[in-house]
Amino acid sequence: METALPRLHALKLHESPVVDGDYSRFDMVWVIDDSSLPEDSSGEGETSEFQGIHVGDVVYFPDLLSGAGEFEGTRIVGERIGQGLPLLKCGIEGPEFSPEISALSEARSISLRELFERPFDSILKEQGFSLLDLLGGAEEEVDGFWADPPMQRLPLCESDDANIWLIPLGRCSLMSTESYEASTE
């Protein structure tokens, strides 16, 4: 049985997470309401081929890059909760994994490296460098990172409605989607 690898979706949010100087949405659980398709902003008609956002996919919001870190605009899609799919934080200056994403890797019997190295490298390539650069420039450092990846000490996604920012996918703009094939090594 072939395991589906995550896709990388670059999206433009329907509205800023910062409202009147208030950054509290960054502390909320972001949940994407996937009941409608995003707008196509690529000019290439990608929405017609869009296959949705699924658990384990990587969602990247380039507009959220402020200079604080290369991963501040990156989220990983978690298991569905009430209104939609939670977008789990995955670090600011470098990748970190939530317990939920680690469990997904174990359930699929595939390493975090196999799941996320290529999407993360694609995100970094857009910013002008690679995971190799971010981790010190030596393959041994990259191998060490993936052998013992940083784990967040956060609880699994909570579905308290007061702590949710519901993001309507149909009002976001799809910039691109990248798919990855399983390696044959």
MARBA-3410 file (N, C-alpha, C, O; in Angstrom, 1 decimal):
185
0.8,-1.2,0.0,0.0,0.0,0.0,0.9,1.2,0.0,1.8,1.4,0.8 ~ 0.7,2.1,-0.9,1.4,3.4,-1.0,0.8,4.4,-0.1,-0.4,4.7,-0.1 ~ 1.7,5.1,0.6,1.3,6.1,1.5,1.2,7.5,0.8,2.2,7.8,0.1 ~ 0.1,8.2,0.9,0.0,9.5,0.3,0.9,10.5,1.1,0.8,10.6,2.3 ~ 1.7,11.2,0.3,2.6,12.2,0.9,1.8,13.5,0.9,0.9,13.7,0.1
2.2,14.4,1.9,1.5,15.6,2.0,1.8,16.5,0.8,2.8,16.4,0.1 ~ 0.8,17.3,0.4,1.0,18.4,-0.6,1.3,19.7,0.1,1.0,19.9,1.3 ~ 1.9,20.6,-0.6,2.2,21.9,-0.1,1.3,22.9,-0.9,1.3,23.0,-2.1 ~ 0.5,23.6,-0.1,-0.5,24.6,-0.6,0.0,26.0,-0.2,0.1,26.2,1.0 ~ 0.2,26.9,-1.1,0.5,28.3,-0.8,-0.8,29.0,-1.0,-1.4,29.0,-2.0
-1.2,29.7,0.1,-2.5,30.4,0.1,-2.3,31.8,0.6,-1.4,32.1,1.3 ~ -3.2,32.7,0.1,-3.3,34.0,0.6,-4.5,34.1,1.5,-5.6,33.7,1.0 ~ -4.4,34.5,2.7,-5.5,34.5,3.6,-6.6,35.5,3.1,-6.3,36.5,2.4 ~ -7.8,35.3,3.5,-8.9,36.2,3.1,-8.9,37.5,3.9,-9.5,38.5,3.4 ~ -8.2,37.5,5.0,-8.1,38.7,5.8,-6.8,38.6,6.7,-6.4,37.5,6.9
-6.3,39.7,7.1,-5.1,39.6,8.0,-5.4,39.0,9.3,-6.5,39.2,9.9 ~ -4.5,38.2,9.9,-4.6,37.7,11.2,-4.5,38.8,12.3,-4.8,38.6,13.4 ~ -4.0,40.0,11.9,-3.8,41.1,12.8,-4.9,42.1,12.5,-5.1,42.6,11.4 ~ -5.7,42.3,13.6,-6.9,43.2,13.5,-6.7,44.4,14.4,-6.6,44.2,15.7 ~ -6.6,45.6,13.8,-6.4,46.8,14.6,-5.2,46.7,15.6,-5.4,47.1,16.8
-4.1,46.1,15.2,-2.9,46.0,16.0,-3.0,44.9,17.0,-2.1,44.7,17.8 ~ -4.1,44.1,17.0,-4.3,43.0,17.9,-3.7,41.7,17.2,-4.3,41.3,16.2 ~ -2.8,41.0,17.9,-2.1,39.8,17.3,-2.7,38.6,17.9,-2.1,37.5,17.8 ~ -3.8,38.6,18.7,-4.3,37.5,19.4,-4.7,36.3,18.5,-4.7,35.2,19.0 ~ -5.0,36.5,17.3,-5.3,35.4,16.4,-4.1,34.4,16.3,-4.3,33.2,16.0
-2.9,34.9,16.5,-1.7,34.0,16.4,-1.7,33.0,17.5,-1.0,32.0,17.5 ~ -2.4,33.3,18.6,-2.5,32.4,19.8,-3.7,31.5,19.7,-3.9,30.6,20.5 ~ -4.5,31.7,18.7,-5.7,30.9,18.5,-5.4,29.6,17.7,-4.4,29.5,17.0 ~ -6.3,28.7,17.7,-6.3,27.5,16.8,-6.9,28.0,15.5,-8.0,28.4,15.5 ~ -6.1,27.9,14.4,-6.6,28.2,13.1,-7.3,27.0,12.5,-6.7,25.9,12.4
-8.5,27.1,12.1,-9.3,26.0,11.5,-9.7,26.5,10.2,-10.4,27.5,10.0 ~ -9.4,25.7,9.2,-9.8,26.0,7.8,-11.1,25.3,7.5,-11.2,24.1,7.5 ~ -12.1,26.1,7.1,-13.4,25.6,6.7,-13.3,25.2,5.2,-13.2,26.1,4.4 ~ -13.2,23.9,5.0,-12.9,23.5,3.6,-14.2,23.1,2.8,-14.1,22.3,1.9 ~ -15.3,23.7,3.2,-16.6,23.4,2.5,-16.7,24.0,1.1,-17.6,23.7,0.4
-15.8,25.0,0.8,-15.8,25.5,-0.6,-14.3,25.7,-1.0,-13.4,25.7,-0.2 ~ -14.1,25.8,-2.3,-12.8,25.9,-2.9,-12.2,27.3,-2.8,-13.0,28.3,-2.8 ~ -10.9,27.4,-2.8,-10.3,28.7,-2.7,-10.3,29.4,-4.1,-10.5,28.7,-5.1 ~ -10.1,30.7,-4.1,-10.0,31.4,-5.4,-8.7,31.1,-6.0,-7.7,30.8,-5.3 ~ -8.6,31.1,-7.3,-7.3,30.8,-8.0,-6.6,32.2,-8.3,-7.1,33.0,-9.1
-5.5,32.4,-7.7,-4.7,33.6,-7.9,-3.5,33.4,-8.7,-2.7,34.3,-9.0 ~ -3.3,32.1,-9.2,-2.1,31.8,-9.9,-2.2,32.2,-11.4,-1.2,32.4,-12.0 ~ -3.4,32.4,-11.9,-3.6,32.7,-13.3,-3.5,31.5,-14.2,-3.5,31.6,-15.4 ~ -3.3,30.3,-13.5,-3.1,29.1,-14.3,-4.3,28.1,-14.2,-4.1,27.0,-14.6 ~ -5.4,28.6,-13.6,-6.5,27.7,-13.5,-6.4,26.5,-12.6,-7.0,25.5,-12.8
-5.5,26.7,-11.6,-5.2,25.5,-10.7,-6.4,25.1,-9.8,-6.5,24.0,-9.4 ~ -7.3,26.0,-9.5,-8.4,25.7,-8.7,-9.3,24.5,-9.3,-9.8,23.7,-8.6 ~ -9.4,24.5,-10.6,-10.2,23.5,-11.3,-9.5,22.1,-11.0,-10.2,21.1,-11.1 ~ -8.2,22.0,-10.8,-7.5,20.8,-10.5,-7.3,20.6,-9.0,-6.7,19.6,-8.6 ~ -7.7,21.5,-8.2,-7.5,21.5,-6.8,-8.2,20.3,-6.2,-9.4,20.1,-6.4
-7.5,19.5,-5.4,-8.1,18.3,-4.8,-8.4,18.4,-3.4,-8.6,17.4,-2.7 ~ -8.4,19.6,-2.9,-8.7,19.8,-1.5,-7.4,19.8,-0.6,-6.3,19.5,-1.0 ~ -7.7,20.1,0.7,-6.6,20.1,1.7,-6.9,18.9,2.6,-8.1,18.7,3.0 ~ -5.9,18.2,2.9,-6.1,16.9,3.7,-5.1,16.9,4.9,-4.1,17.6,4.9 ~ -5.5,16.0,5.8,-4.7,15.8,7.0,-3.2,15.5,6.6,-3.0,14.7,5.8
-2.3,16.3,7.2,-0.9,16.1,6.9,-0.3,17.0,5.9,0.9,17.2,5.8 ~ -1.2,17.7,5.1,-0.7,18.6,4.1,-0.1,19.8,4.8,-0.4,20.1,5.9 ~ 0.8,20.5,4.1,1.5,21.7,4.6,0.8,22.9,3.9,0.7,22.9,2.7 ~ 0.4,23.8,4.7,-0.2,25.1,4.2,0.8,26.2,4.5,1.2,26.4,5.7 ~ 1.1,27.0,3.5,2.1,28.0,3.6,1.5,29.3,3.2,0.9,29.5,2.1
1.6,30.3,4.1,1.1,31.7,3.9,2.3,32.6,3.7,2.7,33.2,4.7 ~ 2.8,32.8,2.5,4.0,33.7,2.3,3.8,35.1,2.9,4.8,35.7,3.3 ~ 2.6,35.6,2.9,2.3,37.0,3.3,2.6,37.1,4.8,2.7,38.2,5.3 ~ 2.7,36.0,5.6,2.9,36.1,7.0,4.4,36.2,7.4,4.7,36.3,8.6 ~ 5.2,36.1,6.4,6.7,36.2,6.7,7.0,37.6,7.1,6.9,38.5,6.3
7.5,37.8,8.3,7.8,39.1,8.8,9.3,39.3,9.0,9.8,40.4,9.3 ~ 10.0,38.2,8.9,11.5,38.3,9.2,11.8,37.6,10.5,13.0,37.4,10.8 ~ 10.8,37.2,11.3,11.0,36.6,12.6,11.6,35.2,12.4,12.3,34.7,13.2 ~ 11.2,34.5,11.3,11.6,33.1,11.1,11.1,32.6,9.8,10.0,33.0,9.3 ~ 11.8,31.6,9.3,11.4,31.1,8.0,10.2,30.2,8.0,9.6,29.9,6.9
9.7,29.8,9.1,8.5,28.9,9.2,7.3,29.6,9.8,6.3,28.9,10.1 ~ 7.4,30.9,10.1,6.3,31.6,10.8,5.0,31.5,9.9,3.9,31.7,10.5 ~ 5.1,31.4,8.6,3.9,31.3,7.8,3.5,29.9,7.4,2.7,29.7,6.4 ~ 4.0,28.9,8.1,3.8,27.5,7.7,3.0,26.8,8.8,3.2,27.0,10.0 ~ 2.0,26.0,8.3,1.2,25.2,9.2,1.0,23.8,8.6,1.1,23.6,7.4
0.7,22.9,9.5,0.5,21.5,9.0,-1.0,21.2,9.4,-1.4,21.5,10.5 ~ -1.7,20.5,8.5,-3.1,20.2,8.6,-3.3,19.1,9.6,-2.7,18.0,9.4 ~ -4.1,19.3,10.7,-4.3,18.2,11.6,-5.7,17.5,11.3,-6.3,17.8,10.3 ~ -6.0,16.6,12.2,-7.2,15.8,12.1,-8.5,16.7,12.3,-8.4,17.7,13.1 ~ -9.5,16.5,11.5,-10.7,17.3,11.5,-11.3,17.4,12.9,-11.4,16.5,13.7
-11.7,18.7,13.2,-12.4,18.9,14.4,-13.7,19.6,14.0,-13.9,19.8,12.8 ~ -14.6,19.8,14.8,-16.0,20.3,14.5,-16.2,21.0,13.2,-16.8,20.5,12.3 ~ -15.6,22.2,13.0,-15.9,23.0,11.9,-15.0,22.8,10.7,-15.3,23.4,9.6 ~ -13.9,22.1,10.8,-13.0,22.0,9.7,-11.7,21.3,10.1,-11.6,20.5,11.0 ~ -10.6,21.8,9.5,-9.3,21.2,9.6,-8.4,22.2,10.4,-8.1,23.3,9.9
-7.9,21.8,11.5,-7.0,22.7,12.3,-5.6,22.8,11.5,-5.1,21.9,11.0 ~ -5.1,24.0,11.5,-3.8,24.3,10.9,-2.8,24.4,12.1,-2.8,25.5,12.8 ~ -2.0,23.4,12.3,-1.1,23.3,13.4,0.2,24.1,13.2,0.8,23.9,12.1 ~ 0.6,24.8,14.1,1.9,25.6,14.0,3.0,24.6,13.9,3.0,23.5,14.4 ~ 4.0,24.9,13.2,5.2,24.0,13.0,6.5,24.8,13.2,7.4,24.5,12.4
6.5,25.7,14.1,7.8,26.4,14.4,7.8,27.8,13.8,6.9,28.2,13.0 ~ 8.8,28.6,14.1,9.0,29.9,13.6,10.4,30.0,12.9,10.4,30.3,11.7 ~ 11.4,29.7,13.6,12.8,29.8,13.0,13.2,28.5,12.4,14.1,28.5,11.6 ~ 12.6,27.5,12.7,12.9,26.2,12.1,11.7,25.2,12.4,10.9,25.5,13.2 ~ 11.6,24.1,11.7,10.5,23.2,11.9,10.5,22.6,13.3,11.5,22.2,13.8
9.3,22.5,13.8,9.0,21.8,15.0,7.7,21.0,14.8,6.9,21.4,14.0 ~ 7.6,19.9,15.4,6.4,19.0,15.2,5.5,18.9,16.4,6.1,18.7,17.5 ~ 4.2,19.0,16.2,3.3,18.8,17.3,3.2,17.3,17.6,3.4,16.4,16.7 ~ 2.7,16.9,18.8,2.4,15.5,19.1,1.5,14.9,18.0,1.6,13.7,17.7 ~ 0.5,15.7,17.6,-0.5,15.2,16.6,0.2,14.8,15.3,-0.2,13.8,14.7
1.1,15.6,14.8,1.8,15.3,13.6,2.7,14.1,13.7,2.9,13.3,12.8 ~ 3.4,14.0,14.9,4.2,12.8,15.2,3.4,11.6,15.1,3.8,10.5,14.6 ~ 2.2,11.6,15.7,1.3,10.5,15.7,0.8,10.1,14.3,0.7,9.0,14.0 ~ 0.6,11.1,13.5,0.2,10.9,12.1,1.3,10.2,11.4,1.1,9.2,10.6 ~ 2.6,10.6,11.6,3.7,9.9,11.0,3.8,8.4,11.4,4.0,7.5,10.6
3.6,8.2,12.7,3.6,6.8,13.2,2.4,6.0,12.6,2.6,4.8,12.2 ~ 1.2,6.6,12.5,0.1,5.9,12.0,0.3,5.5,10.5,-0.2,4.5,10.1 ~ 0.9,6.3,9.8,1.2,6.1,8.4,2.4,5.2,8.1,2.8,4.9,7.0 ~ 3.2,4.9,9.2,4.4,4.1,9.1,5.4,4.8,8.2,6.0,4.1,7.3 ~ 5.6,6.1,8.3,6.5,6.8,7.4,7.1,7.9,8.3,6.5,8.5,9.2
8.4,8.1,8.1,9.1,9.1,8.9,8.7,10.5,8.6,8.2,10.9,7.6 ~ 8.9,11.4,9.7,8.7,12.8,9.5,9.5,13.3,8.3,9.1,14.2,7.6 ~ 10.7,12.8,8.2,11.6,13.3,7.1,10.9,13.0,5.7,10.9,13.9,4.9 ~ 10.5,11.8,5.6,9.8,11.4,4.3,8.6,12.3,4.0,8.3,12.6,2.9 ~ 7.9,12.6,5.1,6.6,13.4,4.9,6.9,14.8,4.6,6.3,15.4,3.8
7.9,15.4,5.3,8.0,16.9,5.3,9.3,17.5,4.8,9.3,18.7,4.6 ~ 10.3,16.7,4.5,11.5,17.4,4.0,11.3,18.1,2.7,11.8,19.2,2.6 ~ 10.7,17.5,1.8,10.5,18.2,0.4,9.6,19.4,0.5,9.9,20.4,-0.1 ~ 8.4,19.3,1.2,7.7,20.6,1.3,8.4,21.7,2.0,8.3,22.8,1.6 ~ 9.2,21.3,3.1,9.9,22.4,3.8,11.0,22.9,2.9,11.2,24.1,3.0
11.7,22.1,2.2,12.7,22.6,1.3,12.1,23.5,0.2,12.7,24.5,-0.2 ~ 10.9,23.2,-0.3,10.2,24.1,-1.3,9.9,25.4,-0.7,10.1,26.5,-1.3 ~ 9.5,25.5,0.6,9.2,26.7,1.3,10.5,27.5,1.4,10.5,28.7,1.1 ~ 11.6,26.9,1.8,12.8,27.6,2.0,13.4,28.0,0.7,14.0,29.1,0.6 ~ 13.3,27.2,-0.4,13.8,27.6,-1.7,13.1,28.9,-2.2,13.8,29.7,-2.8
11.9,29.1,-1.9,11.2,30.3,-2.2,11.8,31.5,-1.5,11.8,32.6,-2.0 ~ 12.4,31.3,-0.3,13.0,32.3,0.4,14.5,32.5,0.1,15.2,33.3,0.7 ~ 15.0,31.6,-0.8,16.4,31.8,-1.2,17.4,30.8,-0.6,18.6,31.0,-0.8 ~ 17.0,29.8,0.1,17.9,28.9,0.7,17.3,27.5,0.9,16.2,27.3,0.4 ~ 17.9,26.6,1.7,17.4,25.3,1.8,17.5,24.8,3.3,18.0,25.6,4.2
16.9,23.7,3.6,17.0,23.1,4.9,18.5,22.9,5.3,18.8,23.0,6.5 ~ 19.3,22.5,4.4,20.7,22.3,4.6,21.3,23.6,5.1,22.1,23.6,6.1 ~ 21.0,24.8,4.5,21.5,26.1,4.9,21.0,26.4,6.3,21.7,26.8,7.2 ~ 19.7,26.2,6.6,19.1,26.5,7.8,19.7,25.7,9.0,19.8,26.2,10.1 ~ 20.1,24.5,8.7,20.6,23.6,9.8,22.1,23.6,9.9,22.7,22.7,10.6
22.8,24.5,9.2,24.2,24.6,9.4,25.1,24.3,8.3,26.3,24.4,8.3 ~ 24.5,23.8,7.1,25.3,23.5,5.9,26.0,22.2,5.8,26.7,21.9,4.9 ~ 25.8,21.3,6.8,26.4,20.0,6.7,25.3,18.9,6.7,24.3,19.0,7.5 ~ 25.4,17.9,5.8,24.5,16.8,5.7,24.3,16.1,7.1,23.2,15.7,7.4 ~ 25.4,16.0,7.9,25.3,15.4,9.2,24.3,16.1,10.1,23.6,15.5,10.9
24.3,17.5,10.0,23.4,18.3,10.8,21.9,18.0,10.4,21.0,17.9,11.2 ~ 21.7,17.9,9.1,20.3,17.6,8.5,19.9,16.2,9.0,18.8,16.0,9.5 ~ 20.8,15.2,8.9,20.5,13.9,9.3,20.2,13.8,10.8,19.3,13.1,11.2 ~ 21.0,14.6,11.6,20.8,14.6,13.0,19.4,15.3,13.4,18.7,14.8,14.3 ~ 19.1,16.3,12.6,17.8,17.0,12.8,16.6,16.0,12.6,15.8,15.9,13.5
16.7,15.2,11.5,15.6,14.3,11.2,15.6,13.1,12.1,14.6,12.4,12.4 ~ 16.8,12.7,12.7,16.9,11.6,13.6,16.2,11.9,14.9,15.7,11.0,15.6 ~ 16.2,13.1,15.3,15.6,13.6,16.6,15.0,15.0,16.4,15.5,16.0,16.9 ~ 13.9,15.0,15.6,13.3,16.3,15.3,12.7,17.0,16.5,12.2,16.3,17.4 ~ 12.8,18.3,16.5,12.2,19.1,17.7,10.7,18.9,17.8,10.0,19.0,16.8
10.3,18.6,19.0,8.8,18.4,19.2,8.3,19.5,20.1,8.9,19.9,21.1 ~ 7.1,20.0,19.7,6.5,21.0,20.5,5.9,20.4,21.8,5.5,19.2,21.8 ~ 5.9,21.1,22.8,5.3,20.6,24.1,3.9,21.2,24.3,3.5,21.6,25.4 ~ 3.2,21.1,23.2,1.8,21.7,23.2,0.8,20.5,23.3,1.1,19.4,22.8 ~ -0.4,20.8,23.9,-1.4,19.7,23.9,-2.0,19.6,22.4,-1.8,20.4,21.6
-2.6,18.5,22.2,-3.3,18.3,20.9,-4.3,19.4,20.7,-4.7,20.1,21.7 ~ -4.7,19.6,19.5,-5.6,20.7,19.1,-6.9,20.6,20.0,-7.5,19.6,20.1 ~ -7.2,21.8,20.6,-8.5,21.9,21.3,-9.5,22.5,20.5,-9.2,23.4,19.7 ~ -10.8,22.2,20.7,-11.8,22.7,19.8,-12.7,23.7,20.5,-13.9,23.9,20.1 ~ -12.2,24.4,21.5,-13.0,25.4,22.2,-13.3,26.5,21.2,-12.4,27.2,20.8
-14.6,26.7,20.9,-15.0,27.7,19.9,-14.4,29.1,20.2,-14.2,29.9,19.3 ~ -14.2,29.5,21.5,-13.8,30.8,21.8,-12.3,31.0,21.4,-11.8,32.1,21.3 ~ -11.6,29.9,21.2,-10.2,30.0,20.9,-9.9,29.6,19.4,-8.8,29.3,19.1 ~ -10.9,29.7,18.6,-10.7,29.3,17.2,-10.9,30.5,16.2,-11.8,31.3,16.4 ~ -10.0,30.5,15.3,-10.1,31.5,14.1,-10.5,30.6,13.0,-9.7,29.9,12.4
-11.8,30.7,12.5,-12.3,30.0,11.4,-12.0,30.7,10.1,-12.4,31.8,9.9 ~ -11.2,30.0,9.3,-10.8,30.6,8.0,-11.5,29.9,6.8,-11.3,28.7,6.6 ~ -12.4,30.7,6.2,-13.1,30.1,5.0,-12.2,29.9,3.8,-11.8,30.8,3.2 ~ -11.9,28.6,3.5,-11.0,28.3,2.3,-11.5,29.0,1.1,-10.7,29.5,0.3 ~ -12.8,29.0,0.9,-13.4,29.6,-0.3,-13.2,31.1,-0.5,-13.3,31.6,-1.6
-12.7,31.8,0.6,-12.4,33.2,0.5,-10.9,33.4,0.5,-10.5,34.6,0.4 ~ -10.1,32.4,0.6,-8.7,32.5,0.5,-8.3,32.4,-1.0,-9.1,31.9,-1.8 ~ -7.1,32.8,-1.4,-6.6,32.7,-2.7,-5.5,31.6,-2.8,-4.6,31.6,-2.1 ~ -5.7,30.6,-3.7,-4.8,29.6,-3.9,-3.7,30.1,-4.8,-3.9,30.6,-6.0 ~ -2.4,30.1,-4.3,-1.3,30.6,-5.1,-0.7,29.4,-5.9,-0.3,29.6,-7.1
-0.5,28.3,-5.2,0.0,27.1,-5.9,-0.2,25.9,-5.0,-0.5,26.0,-3.8 ~ -0.1,24.7,-5.6,-0.1,23.4,-4.9,1.0,22.6,-5.5,1.1,22.5,-6.7 ~ 1.8,22.0,-4.6,2.9,21.1,-5.1,2.6,19.7,-4.5,2.2,19.6,-3.3 ~ 2.7,18.7,-5.4,2.6,17.3,-4.9,4.0,16.6,-5.0,4.8,17.0,-5.7 ~ 4.1,15.6,-4.2,5.4,14.9,-4.1,5.2,13.4,-4.2,4.2,12.9,-3.7
6.1,12.8,-5.0,6.0,11.3,-5.1,6.9,10.7,-4.0,7.8,11.2,-3.6 ~ 6.4,9.5,-3.6,7.2,8.7,-2.7,8.6,8.4,-3.3,8.7,8.0,-4.5 ~ 9.6,8.4,-2.5,11.0,8.1,-3.0,11.1,6.6,-3.2,10.4,5.8,-2.6 ~ 11.9,6.3,-4.2,12.0,4.8,-4.6,13.3,4.3,-4.0,13.7,3.2,-4.3 ~ 14.0,5.0,-3.1,15.3,4.5,-2.5,15.0,3.4,-1.5,16.0,2.9,-0.9
END
